[in-house]
Amino acid sequence: MMVPVAAEHTDTPTVALKEGMLLQPWRGTGIARRGHDELLTHRPENQASLLVNPLAGDGKVKALYESWGYASIGEQQPSPDGPVLTAMLRAIRP
């Protein structure tokens, strides 16, 4: 199953984030958010995208990204035997 991402989201310079995770002792300390924000501060693109498994952490991972300003824009299934992932997008600068 794959819902295409609307053209309005693909015509803007975008950096794709992938595989951001922390070991358990560092979770909940704010270090992931600080690293994320620092990375985006120095990017020339207008927006950032990522894919997240909506079931990861019983939905907590997706909710975390939503709290960082990401919005769901569709679904993708990068491999036939993999899970359906939620495509998310947020502006880097207002």
N, C-alpha and C positions, 0 to 999 in steps of 0.2 A: 504494500500500500504506500502510495506516495502522493502527497498533495503538492503540486508545484508552488514555488514561492512566487508571489505576484511581482510583475515587472517593476512596480513602484519601489520595490525593495532591492532590486538587482541593478538599477541604473545609478546607484550612489556608491562611491568608493567605500569599501567595507573591509575591515580586518576580521578574520575568522579566528576565534579562540578555540583551543582544543586541549583536552586532557589536563585541566587544572584540578589538582587534588592535594590534600594534605594528609599526613599520617595522623592518627587519632589524637595524640597528645597536643597537636597544634590546632585542632578544630575548635571553633568557638572562641578563638583568641583575637579575631579581627585581622590576622595576618593575611588571609586569602583576599579579603576585600582591599587591604592596603596594596598588596602586590598587583591585583587586578587594576586598581585605579592608577597606580604608578605606570603600569604598562600602557594604558590607554592615554594617559596624559601626553605621552611622547609620540603618539601615532599621528600621521598626517590624514588618515581616513576620517570620514564623517560619522561612521557608525561601526558597531561591532556586532558580530553574529556568533552564535554557538548552537550546538545541538545537545540536548539533554534527554536522558531516558526519564520520562515522567513518572516511572515507578521507582526510581532510585531513591533510597532512603525513605520509602513510603511517601514520596512526593515532596519531601523536605528540600531536596536539591533544586528542583524546579521553583519551589517557593522562595528559596534563597535568591536565585537569579531574578525573580520577579521583584524582590525587595531591593535589588540593585538597579532596577529600572528597565529590565528586559521584558519584552512582551512577546507572546506566542504569535508567530506569523504563518505557521503551517506545520506539516509533518513530513519527515523524510525517513526512508529506510535504506541506508547506504549499502547494505548487503542483504541478499535474499534470505539468509538464515539469521540475520540480526534483528534486534528489536526495532519497533517503530519509535523514532525519536521526535521530540518537539523541537522545531526550529524557532529560535528566539533572536530578537534584535533590539538594540538600543542605540540612541544617539551618543556619540562621544562628547560632543560639545553642543550646548543649546543653540 
